[in-house]
């Protein structure tokens, strides 16, 4: 080994001719193809500033391998060369017949290589050719009408491409590569078709559908020509390859049509953003607090199909992950109804190629000054456009028949699009009333509210006048629904929930909901989903607070919150059949599958979070802690950690007001689980010891259905995990032993296995590997008995670590490979990463260095996605055994 030449770091470029060995290409054709390839390569290299004679190259029959000297900039391979190569290929092909025209794939990487008399070798060379053979790259070229498909490694993209604007990073698309034993991430571009979609049915990232989240465009959109032209010029003047993110802030008063303008323009220009459109209502001026950047980023990452296990919990991690996911994509992002620049900044991408539209009542001066946002300020519609809007909705014949009355109505509406639409719908529905009569009614209401106004705000008074005028003519049952919907704090509501509010059938609820949408007092956002404009929500809530309606509203909210609780509990029974239940009366709701339960939870998630808060406000404290308790499994499975914290803090306050020991213990236990998940072990110990203190007397009293005992067992098990995280291993083992006794007392096999596994892990940390294997084997048998494949894989990983600790590397390798297969089967990305790391250590200790580096490389790919800190630690560990080939 000592006689080998020193390793050299080089940029590596490999080229391959598409279809070189096709059956219709004879030997003469192939010779002509190879000759032509060298001709165009020499041209492209020369024009790109890459001296042909200084670049090492090896002929590969249907392609060429190049090593670029270290004194030449690496970015030449991705900035100048792709364009020059495309040009040279097209020029060449114009002189050729069909079977001698050339289309090529190019792969670029960098790393350590060894060069001797026979040529070059190294894992970085192997990686380059794996990229060249990637099905995603072949599919991209096959689906393109161009002549070149280009792929770069993750390392080359992160270290070179994205730092050089001339490399056009926005034209690259991220893909997963699986070739032979190699699994990695790479980036593909089509240099002569830069914004064509990269098609790949075999690469998961490339085959995912682009998010299409734009709200529906407003029907009958009128006016705003100057603003539309301004937006057009903004993007027409954007150099999509080289510019920073373009941000446009559309500001104006409530009801002025900010969202309508943004949605209309976005739909008209969606084709310019082939990677999709993201949308979020930031609820900046809603009754409830504004949507946090954490919640918005969480939603965006899920829309971009980032697995929940890979979504960070803190704002910094979420923003970093979002920028990484968006990097290289061409997206339109609509941030609707923002209340401040600080709510927007974490949602901004960090790389070129994206356009962000922000709507707000706030002028967002900080976003303009600090982030370079382009401001567009909306004023009311012109009188002419206002009349045109009335014509489009109410009918031109009615409006043109009474032009003076129509102009008066438009003026009373302050030329606000929201109020104009509501009034136009009233006109359309009032066939036997003249516009003059309607204008008179509106004037009376306007005058009444103007007397009560505390400030001179013509637009606010106009909006309230229109709302009040419209509300007063609603049929009584429709008006009642309008009021009751104002009490609901969630962002939207489904037909089933509206039926519960009304205490009516879904059929009747749907009919009344449609009556409100028909007069523009409610918006239908999807099938059986509805929401208010925030101004209308405030007005509806004011109506519901009138003394005559207050009791009806309280009873309706109790029905709704109870329905949310019972239905969420039914979902929890599907998602966590092993758990003891919250003691509830009646179980009317059912789900046929865990998938159906998850879909319902996802659709109602924000409403359920709001419901927990409202339960406390209405003094329904039992509902206030029971709702978080039944939501725990769903929030854990989907890693909605911010929702978990919010709901359980509310639940804890409710349980303490009630003095409900089970509720207090349950909430503290779940808060402790969250703290362990976030590696906040001191906080976890505080919560879990508090739970133990409250629950232990309940268990001692007896007379319960076993639920307090179940929760106590969970609390003790998590205490063991928290103490292990603090390296207080003796105490960790003690808590796991206590938990084991509690779980066995109620025959909780799932909990028993969990505690045994925790004891095994703590013993392994103490170097007591024989004891660790004994406990883990017992846990494994129980996991297999209850069919918990997820935990089965994790337990096998622990057993492998213990065998390695004993020096029994063959047994360790066998366990880790078995664990890895299970992790892949159930989709446990974290389990795969840790197991690959441990497998690499066992392989290396067993003298199988090459296999160890393969396992470590695969682990690094996963850790780079899941936990950059762990990736850095593993990379340093690998470098201590051999320089990192990347």
TANOR-V659644 format. One record per residue. RES is the residue in three letters. BURIAL is I if it has 16 or more other ideal C-beta (glycine too) atoms within 10 Angstrom, else O. Layout:
# TANOR-V659644
res=RES burial=BURIAL
res=RES burial=BURIAL
This chain:
# TANOR-V659644
res=UNK burial=O
res=UNK burial=O
res=UNK burial=O
res=UNK burial=O
res=UNK burial=O
res=UNK burial=O
res=UNK burial=I
res=UNK burial=O
res=UNK burial=O
res=UNK burial=I
res=UNK burial=I
res=UNK burial=I
res=UNK burial=I
res=UNK burial=I
res=UNK burial=I
res=UNK burial=I
res=UNK burial=I
res=UNK burial=I
res=UNK burial=O
res=UNK burial=I
res=UNK burial=O
res=UNK burial=O
res=UNK burial=O
res=UNK burial=O
res=UNK burial=I
res=UNK burial=O
res=UNK burial=O
res=UNK burial=O
res=UNK burial=O
res=UNK burial=I
res=UNK burial=O
res=UNK burial=I
res=UNK burial=I
res=UNK burial=I
res=UNK burial=O
res=UNK burial=I
res=UNK burial=I
res=UNK burial=O
res=UNK burial=O
res=UNK burial=I
res=UNK burial=I
res=UNK burial=O
res=UNK burial=I
res=UNK burial=I
res=UNK burial=I
res=UNK burial=O
res=UNK burial=O
res=UNK burial=I
res=UNK burial=O
res=UNK burial=I
res=UNK burial=O
res=UNK burial=O
res=UNK burial=O
res=UNK burial=O
res=UNK burial=I
res=UNK burial=O
res=UNK burial=I
res=UNK burial=O
res=UNK burial=O
res=UNK burial=O
res=UNK burial=O
res=UNK burial=I
res=UNK burial=I
res=UNK burial=I
res=UNK burial=I
res=UNK burial=I
res=UNK burial=I
res=UNK burial=I
res=UNK burial=O
res=UNK burial=O
res=UNK burial=O
res=UNK burial=O
res=UNK burial=O
res=UNK burial=I
res=UNK burial=I
res=UNK burial=I
res=UNK burial=I
res=UNK burial=I
res=UNK burial=I
res=UNK burial=I
res=UNK burial=I
res=UNK burial=I
res=UNK burial=I
res=UNK burial=I
res=UNK burial=I
res=UNK burial=I
res=UNK burial=I
res=UNK burial=I
res=UNK burial=I
res=UNK burial=I
res=UNK burial=O
res=UNK burial=I
res=UNK burial=I
res=UNK burial=O
res=UNK burial=O
res=UNK burial=O
res=UNK burial=O
res=UNK burial=O
res=UNK burial=O
res=UNK burial=I
res=UNK burial=I
res=UNK burial=I
res=UNK burial=I
res=UNK burial=I
res=UNK burial=I
res=UNK burial=I
res=UNK burial=I
res=UNK burial=I
res=UNK burial=I
res=UNK burial=I
res=UNK burial=I
res=UNK burial=I
res=UNK burial=I
res=UNK burial=O
res=UNK burial=I
res=UNK burial=O
res=UNK burial=O
res=UNK burial=O
res=UNK burial=O
res=UNK burial=I
res=UNK burial=O
res=UNK burial=I
res=UNK burial=I
res=UNK burial=I
res=UNK burial=I
res=UNK burial=I
res=UNK burial=I
res=UNK burial=I
res=UNK burial=I
res=UNK burial=I
res=UNK burial=I
res=UNK burial=I
res=UNK burial=I
res=UNK burial=I
res=UNK burial=I
res=UNK burial=I
res=UNK burial=I
res=UNK burial=I
res=UNK burial=I
res=UNK burial=I
res=UNK burial=I
res=UNK burial=O
res=UNK burial=O
res=UNK burial=I
res=UNK burial=O
res=UNK burial=I
res=UNK burial=I
res=UNK burial=I
res=UNK burial=I
res=UNK burial=I
res=UNK burial=I
res=UNK burial=I
res=UNK burial=I
res=UNK burial=I
res=UNK burial=I
res=UNK burial=I
res=UNK burial=I
res=UNK burial=I
res=UNK burial=O
res=UNK burial=I
res=UNK burial=I
res=UNK burial=I
res=UNK burial=O
res=UNK burial=I
res=UNK burial=I
res=UNK burial=O
res=UNK burial=I
res=UNK burial=I
res=UNK burial=I
res=UNK burial=I
res=UNK burial=I
res=UNK burial=I
res=UNK burial=I
res=UNK burial=I
res=UNK burial=I
res=UNK burial=I
res=UNK burial=I
res=UNK burial=O
res=UNK burial=I
res=UNK burial=O
res=UNK burial=O
res=UNK burial=I
res=UNK burial=I
res=UNK burial=I
res=UNK burial=I
res=UNK burial=I
res=UNK burial=I
res=UNK burial=I
res=UNK burial=I
res=UNK burial=I
res=UNK burial=I
res=UNK burial=I
res=UNK burial=I
res=UNK burial=I
res=UNK burial=I
res=UNK burial=I
res=UNK burial=O
res=UNK burial=I
res=UNK burial=I
res=UNK burial=I
res=UNK burial=O
res=UNK burial=O
res=UNK burial=I
res=UNK burial=O
res=UNK burial=I
res=UNK burial=I
res=UNK burial=O
res=UNK burial=O
res=UNK burial=O
res=UNK burial=I
res=UNK burial=I
res=UNK burial=O
res=UNK burial=I
res=UNK burial=I
res=UNK burial=I
res=UNK burial=O
res=UNK burial=O
res=UNK burial=I
res=UNK burial=O
res=UNK burial=O
res=UNK burial=I
res=UNK burial=I
res=UNK burial=I
res=UNK burial=I
res=UNK burial=O
res=UNK burial=O
res=UNK burial=I
res=UNK burial=I
res=UNK burial=O
res=UNK burial=O
res=UNK burial=I
res=UNK burial=O
res=UNK burial=O
res=UNK burial=I
res=UNK burial=I
res=UNK burial=O
res=UNK burial=O
res=UNK burial=I
res=UNK burial=O
res=UNK burial=I
res=UNK burial=O
res=UNK burial=O
res=UNK burial=O
res=UNK burial=I
res=UNK burial=I
res=UNK burial=I
res=UNK burial=I
res=UNK burial=I
res=UNK burial=I
res=UNK burial=I
res=UNK burial=I
res=UNK burial=I
res=UNK burial=I
res=UNK burial=I
res=UNK burial=I
res=UNK burial=I
res=UNK burial=I
res=UNK burial=I
res=UNK burial=I
res=UNK burial=I
res=UNK burial=I
res=UNK burial=I
res=UNK burial=I
res=UNK burial=I
res=UNK burial=I
res=UNK burial=I
res=UNK burial=I
res=UNK burial=O
res=UNK burial=I
res=UNK burial=O
res=UNK burial=O
res=UNK burial=O
res=UNK burial=I
res=UNK burial=I
res=UNK burial=I
res=UNK burial=I
res=UNK burial=I
res=UNK burial=I
res=UNK burial=I
res=UNK burial=I
res=UNK burial=I
res=UNK burial=I
res=UNK burial=I
res=UNK burial=I
res=UNK burial=I
res=UNK burial=I
res=UNK burial=I
res=UNK burial=I
res=UNK burial=O
res=UNK burial=I
res=UNK burial=I
res=UNK burial=I
res=UNK burial=I
res=UNK burial=I
res=UNK burial=I
res=UNK burial=I
res=UNK burial=I
res=UNK burial=I
res=UNK burial=I
res=UNK burial=I
res=UNK burial=I
res=UNK burial=I
res=UNK burial=I
res=UNK burial=I
res=UNK burial=O
res=UNK burial=I
res=UNK burial=O
res=UNK burial=O
res=UNK burial=O
res=UNK burial=I
res=UNK burial=I
res=UNK burial=I
res=UNK burial=I
res=UNK burial=O
res=UNK burial=O
res=UNK burial=O
res=UNK burial=O
res=UNK burial=I
res=UNK burial=I
res=UNK burial=I
res=UNK burial=I
res=UNK burial=I
res=UNK burial=I
res=UNK burial=I
res=UNK burial=I
res=UNK burial=I
res=UNK burial=I
res=UNK burial=I
res=UNK burial=I
res=UNK burial=I
res=UNK burial=I
res=UNK burial=I
res=UNK burial=I
res=UNK burial=I
res=UNK burial=I
res=UNK burial=I
res=UNK burial=I
res=UNK burial=I
res=UNK burial=I
res=UNK burial=O
res=UNK burial=I
res=UNK burial=O
res=UNK burial=I
res=UNK burial=I
res=UNK burial=O
res=UNK burial=I
res=UNK burial=I
res=UNK burial=I
res=UNK burial=I
res=UNK burial=O
res=UNK burial=I
res=UNK burial=I
res=UNK burial=I
res=UNK burial=I
res=UNK burial=I
res=UNK burial=I
res=UNK burial=I
res=UNK burial=I
res=UNK burial=I
res=UNK burial=I
res=UNK burial=I
res=UNK burial=I
res=UNK burial=O
res=UNK burial=I
res=UNK burial=O
res=UNK burial=O
res=UNK burial=I
res=UNK burial=I
res=UNK burial=O
res=UNK burial=O
res=UNK burial=I
res=UNK burial=O
res=UNK burial=I
res=UNK burial=O
res=UNK burial=O
res=UNK burial=I
res=UNK burial=O
res=UNK burial=I
res=UNK burial=O
res=UNK burial=I
res=UNK burial=I
res=UNK burial=O
res=UNK burial=O
res=UNK burial=O
res=UNK burial=I
res=UNK burial=I
res=UNK burial=I
res=UNK burial=I
res=UNK burial=I
res=UNK burial=I
res=UNK burial=I
res=UNK burial=I
res=UNK burial=I
res=UNK burial=I
res=UNK burial=O
res=UNK burial=O
res=UNK burial=O
res=UNK burial=I
res=UNK burial=I
res=UNK burial=O
res=UNK burial=O
res=UNK burial=I
res=UNK burial=O
res=UNK burial=O
res=UNK burial=I
res=UNK burial=I
res=UNK burial=I
res=UNK burial=I
res=UNK burial=I
res=UNK burial=I
res=UNK burial=O
res=UNK burial=I
res=UNK burial=I
res=UNK burial=I
res=UNK burial=I
res=UNK burial=I
res=UNK burial=I
res=UNK burial=I
res=UNK burial=I
res=UNK burial=I
res=UNK burial=I
res=UNK burial=I
res=UNK burial=I
res=UNK burial=I
res=UNK burial=I
res=UNK burial=I
res=UNK burial=I
res=UNK burial=O
res=UNK burial=O
res=UNK burial=I
res=UNK burial=O
res=UNK burial=O
res=UNK burial=O
res=UNK burial=O
res=UNK burial=I
res=UNK burial=O
res=UNK burial=O
res=UNK burial=I
res=UNK burial=I
res=UNK burial=O
res=UNK burial=O
res=UNK burial=I
res=UNK burial=I
res=UNK burial=O
res=UNK burial=I
res=UNK burial=I
res=UNK burial=O
res=UNK burial=O
res=UNK burial=I
res=UNK burial=O
res=UNK burial=O
res=UNK burial=O
res=UNK burial=O
res=UNK burial=O
res=UNK burial=O
res=UNK burial=O
res=UNK burial=O
res=UNK burial=O
res=UNK burial=I
res=UNK burial=I
res=UNK burial=I
res=UNK burial=I
res=UNK burial=I
res=UNK burial=I
res=UNK burial=I
res=UNK burial=I
res=UNK burial=I
res=UNK burial=I
res=UNK burial=I
res=UNK burial=I
res=UNK burial=I
res=UNK burial=O
res=UNK burial=O
res=UNK burial=I
res=UNK burial=O
res=UNK burial=O
res=UNK burial=O
res=UNK burial=I
res=UNK burial=I
res=UNK burial=I
res=UNK burial=I
res=UNK burial=I
res=UNK burial=I
res=UNK burial=I
res=UNK burial=I
res=UNK burial=I
res=UNK burial=I
res=UNK burial=I
res=UNK burial=I
res=UNK burial=I
res=UNK burial=I
res=UNK burial=I
res=UNK burial=I
res=UNK burial=I
res=UNK burial=I
res=UNK burial=I
res=UNK burial=I
res=UNK burial=I
res=UNK burial=I
res=UNK burial=I
res=UNK burial=I
res=UNK burial=I
res=UNK burial=O
res=UNK burial=I
res=UNK burial=O
res=UNK burial=I
res=UNK burial=O
res=UNK burial=O
res=UNK burial=I
res=UNK burial=I
res=UNK burial=O
res=UNK burial=I
res=UNK burial=I
res=UNK burial=O
res=UNK burial=I
res=UNK burial=I
res=UNK burial=O
res=UNK burial=O
res=UNK burial=I
res=UNK burial=I
res=UNK burial=I
res=UNK burial=I
res=UNK burial=I
res=UNK burial=I
res=UNK burial=O
res=UNK burial=O
res=UNK burial=O
res=UNK burial=I
res=UNK burial=I
res=UNK burial=I
res=UNK burial=I
res=UNK burial=I
res=UNK burial=I
res=UNK burial=I
res=UNK burial=I
res=UNK burial=I
res=UNK burial=I
res=UNK burial=I
res=UNK burial=I
res=UNK burial=I
res=UNK burial=I
res=UNK burial=O
res=UNK burial=I
res=UNK burial=I
res=UNK burial=O
res=UNK burial=O
res=UNK burial=O
res=UNK burial=O
res=UNK burial=I
res=UNK burial=O
res=UNK burial=O
res=UNK burial=O
res=UNK burial=I
res=UNK burial=O
res=UNK burial=O
res=UNK burial=I
res=UNK burial=I
res=UNK burial=O
res=UNK burial=I
res=UNK burial=I
res=UNK burial=I
res=UNK burial=I
res=UNK burial=I
res=UNK burial=I
res=UNK burial=I
res=UNK burial=I
res=UNK burial=I
res=UNK burial=I
res=UNK burial=I
res=UNK burial=I
res=UNK burial=I
res=UNK burial=I
res=UNK burial=I
res=UNK burial=I
res=UNK burial=I
res=UNK burial=I
res=UNK burial=O
res=UNK burial=O
res=UNK burial=I
res=UNK burial=I
res=UNK burial=O
res=UNK burial=I
res=UNK burial=O
res=UNK burial=O
res=UNK burial=O
res=UNK burial=O
res=UNK burial=O
res=UNK burial=O
res=UNK burial=I
res=UNK burial=O
res=UNK burial=I
res=UNK burial=O
res=UNK burial=O
res=UNK burial=O
res=UNK burial=O
res=UNK burial=O
res=UNK burial=I
res=UNK burial=I
res=UNK burial=O
res=UNK burial=I
res=UNK burial=I
res=UNK burial=O
res=UNK burial=O
res=UNK burial=I
res=UNK burial=I
res=UNK burial=I
res=UNK burial=I
res=UNK burial=I
res=UNK burial=I
res=UNK burial=I
res=UNK burial=I
res=UNK burial=I
res=UNK burial=I
res=UNK burial=I
res=UNK burial=I
res=UNK burial=I
res=UNK burial=O
res=UNK burial=I
res=UNK burial=O
res=UNK burial=I
res=UNK burial=I
res=UNK burial=I
res=UNK burial=I
res=UNK burial=I
res=UNK burial=I
res=UNK burial=I
res=UNK burial=I
res=UNK burial=I
res=UNK burial=I
res=UNK burial=I
res=UNK burial=I
res=UNK burial=I
res=UNK burial=I
res=UNK burial=I
res=UNK burial=I
res=UNK burial=I
res=UNK burial=O
res=UNK burial=I
res=UNK burial=I
res=UNK burial=I
res=UNK burial=I
res=UNK burial=I
res=UNK burial=I
res=UNK burial=I
res=UNK burial=I
res=UNK burial=I
res=UNK burial=I
res=UNK burial=I
res=UNK burial=O
res=UNK burial=I
res=UNK burial=I
res=UNK burial=I
res=UNK burial=O
res=UNK burial=I
res=UNK burial=I
res=UNK burial=O
res=UNK burial=O
res=UNK burial=O
res=UNK burial=O
res=UNK burial=I
res=UNK burial=I
res=UNK burial=I
res=UNK burial=I
res=UNK burial=I
res=UNK burial=I
res=UNK burial=I
res=UNK burial=I
res=UNK burial=I
res=UNK burial=I
res=UNK burial=I
res=UNK burial=I
res=UNK burial=I
res=UNK burial=I
res=UNK burial=I
res=UNK burial=I
res=UNK burial=I
res=UNK burial=I
res=UNK burial=O
res=UNK burial=O
res=UNK burial=I
res=UNK burial=I
res=UNK burial=O
res=UNK burial=I
res=UNK burial=I
res=UNK burial=I
res=UNK burial=I
res=UNK burial=I
res=UNK burial=I
res=UNK burial=I
res=UNK burial=I
res=UNK burial=I
res=UNK burial=I
res=UNK burial=O
res=UNK burial=I
res=UNK burial=I
res=UNK burial=I
res=UNK burial=O
res=UNK burial=I
res=UNK burial=I
res=UNK burial=O
res=UNK burial=O
res=UNK burial=O
res=UNK burial=O
res=UNK burial=O
res=UNK burial=O
res=UNK burial=O
res=UNK burial=I
res=UNK burial=I
res=UNK burial=I
res=UNK burial=I
res=UNK burial=I
res=UNK burial=I
res=UNK burial=I
res=UNK burial=I
res=UNK burial=I
res=UNK burial=I
res=UNK burial=I
res=UNK burial=I
res=UNK burial=I
res=UNK burial=I
res=UNK burial=I
res=UNK burial=I
res=UNK burial=I
res=UNK burial=I
res=UNK burial=I
res=UNK burial=O
res=UNK burial=O
res=UNK burial=I
res=UNK burial=I
res=UNK burial=O
res=UNK burial=I
res=UNK burial=I
res=UNK burial=I
res=UNK burial=I
res=UNK burial=I
res=UNK burial=I
res=UNK burial=I
res=UNK burial=I
res=UNK burial=I
res=UNK burial=I
res=UNK burial=O
res=UNK burial=I
res=UNK burial=I
res=UNK burial=O
res=UNK burial=O
res=UNK burial=I
res=UNK burial=O
res=UNK burial=I
res=UNK burial=I
res=UNK burial=I
res=UNK burial=I
res=UNK burial=I
res=UNK burial=I
res=UNK burial=I
res=UNK burial=I
res=UNK burial=I
res=UNK burial=I
res=UNK burial=I
res=UNK burial=I
res=UNK burial=I
res=UNK burial=I
res=UNK burial=I
res=UNK burial=I
res=UNK burial=I
res=UNK burial=I
res=UNK burial=O
res=UNK burial=O
res=UNK burial=I
res=UNK burial=I
res=UNK burial=O
res=UNK burial=I
res=UNK burial=I
res=UNK burial=I
res=UNK burial=I
res=UNK burial=I
res=UNK burial=I
res=UNK burial=O
res=UNK burial=I
res=UNK burial=I
res=UNK burial=I
res=UNK burial=O
res=UNK burial=I
res=UNK burial=I
res=UNK burial=O
res=UNK burial=O
res=UNK burial=O
res=UNK burial=O
res=UNK burial=I
res=UNK burial=O
res=UNK burial=O
res=UNK burial=I
res=UNK burial=I
res=UNK burial=I
res=UNK burial=I
res=UNK burial=I
res=UNK burial=I
res=UNK burial=I
res=UNK burial=I
res=UNK burial=I
res=UNK burial=I
res=UNK burial=I
res=UNK burial=I
res=UNK burial=I
res=UNK burial=I
res=UNK burial=I
res=UNK burial=O
res=UNK burial=O
res=UNK burial=I
res=UNK burial=I
res=UNK burial=O
res=UNK burial=I
res=UNK burial=I
res=UNK burial=I
res=UNK burial=I
res=UNK burial=I
res=UNK burial=I
res=UNK burial=I
res=UNK burial=I
res=UNK burial=I
res=UNK burial=I
res=UNK burial=O
res=UNK burial=I
res=UNK burial=I
res=UNK burial=O
res=UNK burial=O
res=UNK burial=O
res=UNK burial=O
res=UNK burial=I
res=UNK burial=I
res=UNK burial=I
res=UNK burial=I
res=UNK burial=I
res=UNK burial=I
res=UNK burial=I
res=UNK burial=I
res=UNK burial=I
res=UNK burial=I
res=UNK burial=I
res=UNK burial=I
res=UNK burial=I
res=UNK burial=I
res=UNK burial=I
res=UNK burial=I
res=UNK burial=I
res=UNK burial=O
res=UNK burial=I
res=UNK burial=O
res=UNK burial=I
res=UNK burial=O
res=UNK burial=O
res=UNK burial=I
res=UNK burial=I
res=UNK burial=I
res=UNK burial=I
res=UNK burial=I
res=UNK burial=I
res=UNK burial=I
res=UNK burial=I
res=UNK burial=I
res=UNK burial=I
res=UNK burial=I
res=UNK burial=I
res=UNK burial=I
res=UNK burial=I
res=UNK burial=I
res=UNK burial=I
res=UNK burial=I
res=UNK burial=O
res=UNK burial=O
res=UNK burial=I
res=UNK burial=I
res=UNK burial=O
res=UNK burial=O
res=UNK burial=I
res=UNK burial=I
res=UNK burial=O
res=UNK burial=O
res=UNK burial=I
res=UNK burial=O
res=UNK burial=O
res=UNK burial=O
res=UNK burial=O
res=UNK burial=O
res=UNK burial=I
res=UNK burial=I
res=UNK burial=I
